[in-house]
Amino acid sequence: MQKSVHLPPPGKKNEPLRDRKAPHDPLFPSLCSVGFGVAPLPHNHGADDAPALQAGGILSQVERDFEREYGKLQQLEDQTKKLQKDMKKSTDADLAMSKSAVKISSDLLSNPLCEQEPAFLEMVTAFDTAMKRMDSFNQEKVNQIQKTVIEPLKKFSSVFPSLNMAVKRREQTLQDYKRLQSKVEKYEEKERTGPVLAKLHQAREELRPVKEDFEAKNKQLLEEMPKFYSSRIDYFKPSFESLVRAQVVYYTEMHKIFGDLTAQIDRPGLSDEQRERENDAKLGELRALSIVADD
């Protein structure tokens, strides 16, 4: 009998999340030793705790229990991969946003207006400084998410191929079990002559180790799959806590950065409506020029 499964550590307080191990060998020696593939379970077989398989391909309670537990792990695998993909898209979009903001502020600084208007140059310089600070904090946030969220998700996903291989091997053993059981039943139905009894004895001897092998694989998976599924909470909780903290730190800094920027460029006593009326008046003056007047 192989070693029983060990649950992954719940994440120590001072332990870097990037160093935490996914629940695989050596943390999950028995699951990996029997092999874990994404081949879906066929729905035309049945197995029972009893020595003989149920006839006619009717699913036994054992098979229903197995498919229920394995189905939860298949769903967990899909959700983990999707979350990892979505997190990567999110961090890429965050970086693209801050890099674009820096590019815009840099382009404004090179605008000829900055050479002619000291006040405009001062405002754009303040804006450019704020965008670079934002980009720096954004990079730190993305790096933190990569180490504490995306990498642990990737490690956790690496366990599933072994899980799926173990299920595939169980299925192969089940098919051998059914084939040999059918052979035994065929000889049991024949007249009990000497040759038939000899073949029946031989068939039973062939069946016995295969039956024991299947029952061992089935029992181990039914015991360990729920433990593996339950381990996700302790494994991912530190990662999601780190994600929240990274966002809180980032947006706290953004509040400070844009608060400082507002204090530098804002003209006191001028409301948004007043600024809009002022811009409309300037636009009206431009439209009044002969070079842009309608024919």
N, C-alpha and C positions, 0 to 999 in steps of 0.2 A: 504494500500500500504506500502511495507516495505521501510526502509531507502535506500536512494541512496548510491552507492558505493563511498568510499573514496580511492583515489590513495595512494600508499605507499610513504613514505617520500623519497626525492631524495638523502638522505645520507648527514647529516650535516658534516661540515669540521672536527670538533673535536669529532665527535661521533664514538666510537669504532664500527667497522663493525660487530663484533660478537654480539653486542647488538641490531642491527637493526632487526626489525620484518618483517617477510614475510607478503605479502598482504593477511592476513586472519583476522578473528575476533580478536580484534575489528576494525582493519583497513578496513576489508571487511565484515561488518555485514550482509548486505543483501544477498550477494552471499552465505555466509555460512548458513544463516537462511533458505534459500530455499533448501539447500543441494546441494553439487556439486558432477561417477563411470566410469569406463572406457568402459562401454557398448557402442559400436559404434551405430551410428544412423541408424535405419532401413531405407531402401530406397524404401519402398512401401507405404508411407503415404504422405498426403499433407494437408496443412492448409492455410487458407487465412485470411486477415483482415475482410472479409465479414462474415456475420453470418453463412453461410453454408460453409462446406468443399467442395472442388472441387471433382467431381465425378471421379471414375476410378483410384484413386491413383495418379493422375498427380500432381507433385510437384508444388506448387505455388511459387511466388516470395519470399514470406515470408519464406518458407521452404528453398529455395536456399540461401537466406541471412543467415538464421540460420546455415545451414550446413557449409557455407563458414567461418563464424566467429568461430564456434566450431572446425572446421578442423584446423584452425590456432592455437588454444589453444592445441589441441591434439599433433600437431607437436612441439609446445613449450614444452609440457610436456616431450616428447621423447628426445628432444635435451637437456633439463635441466638434466634429468637422465643420459644421455650419458656423458655430460660434467662432472658431479659430479663423475661418475665412472672413467673417464679418468684422472681427476685430482688426484683421490686417487691412481691410478696406478702409475702416475708420481711421486708423493711424496714418495711412497713406494720404487720405483726404485732409487730415489735420495738417500734415507737413506741407502739402501742396497749397493750402490756404495761407499759412504763415509765410511761405516762400514768395507767393504771389503778392502779398501785402508789402514785403520788403522790396520787391521789384518795382511796385508802383511808387513807393516813397523815394526810391533811388531815381526813377525816371523824373519825378517832380523836381528833385534837387538839380537835375541837369537842364531843367526848363529855363529858357532865357529870361523869364519873368523874375527868377531868383537873383539875376545879376542886376536887375533894374530896380527891384523893390526890396529893400532891406527887411521890411516888416513881413513880406511874404516869405522871404528866405528864412527868417527866424521861425515862422510857423511851420514851414515844411521841414526844417531841421529838427524841430521838436517831434513832428510826426514820424520822421525817419528813425529817430532814436527810439521812439515808442514801438515801432514795428520791429526793430531789431531786438529789442528786449522781449517782445512777445514771441518772436521766432526762437529765441534762446530758451525761454521757459517751455515753449511747445516741444522743442527737441528733447528737453529733459523729461517731459511727461511721456512722450512717445517711447523713449528709451526705457523708462520705468515700466510701462505697459508691456513692452516687448519681453522684458526679463521676467516679470512677475505674473503675466497673464498668458501671453501668446506662447511662450516657451513651455510652460506647464501644460497647456492644452495640447501642444504638439507631442510632448512626452506621453501624456495620457492616451492619445490616439494610437501611439506606437504599440500599445498592448493588444489591440483588437485583432491584428492578424494571427497572433498565437491563440487567442480565444476561438476564433473562427476555425482554425485548423483542428483544435481539439474536438469541436462539434462535428467537423467533417470526418475525423477518425472514428468518432462514436457512431456516426451514420454508416460508415463502411463496415464496422463490426456488427451493427444491427442487421445489415443486409446478409452478412455471413451467417449470423444467428438464425435468421428466418429461413435461409436456404437449407441449413443443416437440420433445423427443426422440421421442415417440410419433408426432408428425406427420412427422418425418424418416423414421422406419422405415416408415410407411405408403406414402410415395412411393417408397422404395427397393424395396418389394415389387411395385410396379406395373411395367408394361411401359415400357421406356425410350424413350418418344416425346419429341418436342420439348417440348410443353407440360409433360409430367411432369418432364422434366429441369430445365426452368425453375423449376417449383414446388419441386423438390427443392433446387435451388441457393438459392432464396429462404428455404426452411425452414431450411437449414443456416446461412445468414447470420443468421437470427433466433435460432437456437439458440446460436451461438458466444458472444455477449456474456453471455447468461444463464448458460451453462455456466461461463464464466470468473468471473462474479460469485458463483455458488454456491461454486465451488471456493475462491475467495478468502475468503469468509465462513466456510466450513467449516474451512479451514486455520488461519485466525486464531483461531477459537474453540477448536480442538483444541490449539493452542499455548498459549493464554492461560488457559483454564479450569484446567489443572493448577497453573499459577503462582498464580492467584487462590486456589485451594483451599489450597495450601501456605502462603500468606501468613497464614492464620488463626493459626498458632502464634506467630509474632513479634508479631502484632497483639494477641492476647489474653493472652499470658504476663504482661506488666506489670500488667494488670487483675486477674488472679487472684492474683498476688503481693500486690497492694495489698489485696485482699479478706482474705487470710490475715493480713496485718499489722494491719488494722483490727480483726479479731476478737481477735487476741492482745493488742493494746493495751487493748481494752475489757474483756476478762475478767481481765487483770492488775489493772486499776483496780477491778473488782468484787471481786476477792479482798481488796484493801486496804480498800475501803469496808465490806464485811461483816465483815472481821476487826476493824475499829475498832468497829463496831456491837456485835459479840459481846462485846468487852471492856467495853463500857459497860453492857450490860443483863444479862449472864450472872452468875448467883450461883455463885461457886466452890464446888465440892464437891457440887453437886446434879446427879445424873445424870438422864437422860431418864426412866428408870423411876421415880425418886423424884418427879419432876415429875408424871408420869402418876398415881401413887398419890395425890399431894396434890390434884390436880384431881378425881379420883374422890371423895375425901373431901369436898371442898367441894360437889360435885354431890349427894352423899348428904345433906348437911345441908340443901340447898335442897329436895330431894324430901321431906324430913321435915316441911316446913312444911305446915300444914293447908290453905293455899290451893291447894297443888298436889298434895295427897294424893289417891290414887285413891278413888273412892266405894265 
